[in-house]
C-alpha cells in the first residue's frame, strides 16, 4: 500500500508483456523455424491476439480512477496475469530443444481461460464499471471455453485447440472494435437497471430503518 497499487500494476504488466512479447514469442519462432507444424502456427495466432488484448487491458487499467482501483481489484487483476503466464508456460513447454511435444490435454488452456472469464467479470464489478462490450466478450469466453473443456474431457482432439484459438482471435478482434450486438446491449442494460433499482431501494429502506432505530433509541427529554 505504501508503494501504490497502480505502480505495482505497472511493474506486473511490464513483466507480463516482457514474457509475452519476447520470451514466449522467441520460443514460438524458434519452434516454427526448427520444426514447422500446424499446432505452432495456431499458437502464433493466439499469441498475436493475446498481445493485443493485454495491451488494451493495460491501457484500460490506467484509465480506472485510483479510488475505484482497490486492493480487491488488484488481486483479481493479478489472477489475470497469473493465468496469462500459465498459458505461456503451457505452450512454451511444447517447444523442446530438438522436437515438438504436443500438449497431453488442452485443458491446460481451456480451464485457465475459463478462470480468466470469471476473474475479469469480478474485476469489472470490483472497479464499479458497467461495460457492455466487456460483458459480451466475457460471456463468449466463458461459454466457449466451457464447451471446449467438456469436449476435451470427452475426447482429446486437435479441433479443440482450433476452437480455443478461434475464440481467442475472435475476442482480440472484438477488443479492438470494442462493440457488442445491439440486442445484447439492450438486454444487459435492462437487467443492470433492474439490479440498480433493487439495490437503491434496498439501501434506501436500510437507511430509513437505521434512522428509525436511532430515533427510537434516543431518551425522551423531560
JODASUL-V514594 format. One record per residue. N is the residue number from 0. RES is the residue in one letter. BURIAL is # if it has 16 or more other ideal C-beta (glycine too) atoms within 10 Angstrom, else .. Layout:
n = <N/N>
res = <RES/RES>
burial = <BURIAL/BURIAL>
This chain:
n = <0/1/2/3/4/5/6/7/8/9/10/11/12/13/14/15/16/17/18/19/20/21/22/23/24/25/26/27/28/29/30/31/32/33/34/35/36/37/38/39/40/41/42/43/44/45/46/47/48/49/50/51/52/53/54/55/56/57/58/59/60/61/62/63/64/65/66/67/68/69/70/71/72/73/74/75/76/77/78/79/80/81/82/83/84/85/86/87/88/89/90/91/92/93/94/95/96/97/98/99/100/101/102/103/104/105/106/107/108/109/110/111/112/113/114/115/116/117/118/119/120/121/122/123/124/125/126/127/128/129/130/131/132/133/134/135/136/137/138/139/140/141/142/143/144/145/146/147/148/149/150/151/152/153/154/155/156/157/158/159/160/161/162/163/164/165/166/167/168/169/170/171/172/173/174/175/176/177/178/179/180/181/182/183/184/185/186/187/188/189/190/191/192/193/194/195/196/197/198/199/200/201/202/203/204/205/206/207/208/209/210/211/212/213/214/215/216/217/218/219/220/221>
res = <X/X/X/X/X/X/X/X/X/X/X/X/X/X/X/X/X/X/X/X/X/X/X/X/X/X/X/X/X/X/X/X/X/X/X/X/X/X/X/X/X/X/X/X/X/X/X/X/X/X/X/X/X/X/X/X/X/X/X/X/X/X/X/X/X/X/X/X/X/X/X/X/X/X/X/X/X/X/X/X/X/X/X/X/X/X/X/X/X/X/X/X/X/X/X/X/X/X/X/X/X/X/X/X/X/X/X/X/X/X/X/X/X/X/X/X/X/X/X/X/X/X/X/X/X/X/X/X/X/X/X/X/X/X/X/X/X/X/X/X/X/X/X/X/X/X/X/X/X/X/X/X/X/X/X/X/X/X/X/X/X/X/X/X/X/X/X/X/X/X/X/X/X/X/X/X/X/X/X/X/X/X/X/X/X/X/X/X/X/X/X/X/X/X/X/X/X/X/X/X/X/X/X/X/X/X/X/X/X/X/X/X/X/X/X/X/X/X/X/X/X/X>
burial = <././././#/./././#/././#/#/././#/././#/#/./././#/#/./#/#/././#/#/././././././#/#/./#/#/././#/#/./#/#/#/#/#/#/././#/#/././#/././#/././././#/./././#/#/./#/#/./#/#/#/#/#/#/#/#/#/#/./#/#/#/./#/#/././././././././././#/#/#/#/#/#/#/#/#/#/#/#/./#/#/#/./#/#/./#/#/././././#/./#/#/#/#/#/./#/#/#/./#/#/././#/#/./#/#/./././././././#/#/./#/#/#/./#/#/#/./#/#/./#/#/././././#/./././././././#/./././././././././././././././././././././././././././././././././.>
